[in-house]
Amino acid sequence: MAEPRVPGSEGADIELPCGETVAVHDLDMGLREYECACGDDHAVVMDVHPLGRFVPEFLVEVLTETIETADEFPEFTTAHVMASVMEEFPQEVVVEDVSEDGQAGFSMVWLTDFDARRLHEVVVELVVELMDHAVSHADDEEAAAQFEQWLHEFDVPAFVDQYREEREFETEHDSAV
């Protein structure tokens, strides 16, 4: 459990799903994965990370234009995606609100029990499920049938491999496709 920040301290510690802890100030905005003392890598996502980290920009545009949010965010964001991940994997994700820590550079951070690549697959799977649900409510049966066909042909691991290669995830300075 995170401890309260005391003025002049080095920031709060976040307890990871594995039981280890990490100091908030050991996480920077470019970090996508944390090498833990437990021997595993944990995916790191911050509210400042764009949805384009996981899916192409054209899809980000579609999601932000079509999904109406019922919270304080004016459009669909990384926070919504991570809320979906937390709903699916409540024991494997921790979240910390560090908005009161002016030195952090971000407001929310999520850390997962699985690595960044596995998180990427989970996010893509959840976005595809969201799209499938939306298409199932459409009045256009032809579009629904086309989407179902596409869904049967879509290979999530292959997509993630290709997308990560194109986004150059080898460094913290990944670039949009």
Secondary structure, DSSP 8 states (H G I E B T S, - for coil): ------TTS---EEE-TTS-EEEGGG--TT--EEE-TTS-EEEEEETTS-GGGTS-HHHHHHHHHH---SSS-SS--HHHHHHHHHHH-TTTEEEEE-TT-TTTS-SEEEEESS-HHHHHHHHHHHHHHHHHHHHHT-S-HHHHHHHHHHHHH--HHHHHHHHHHHHTTTSS-----
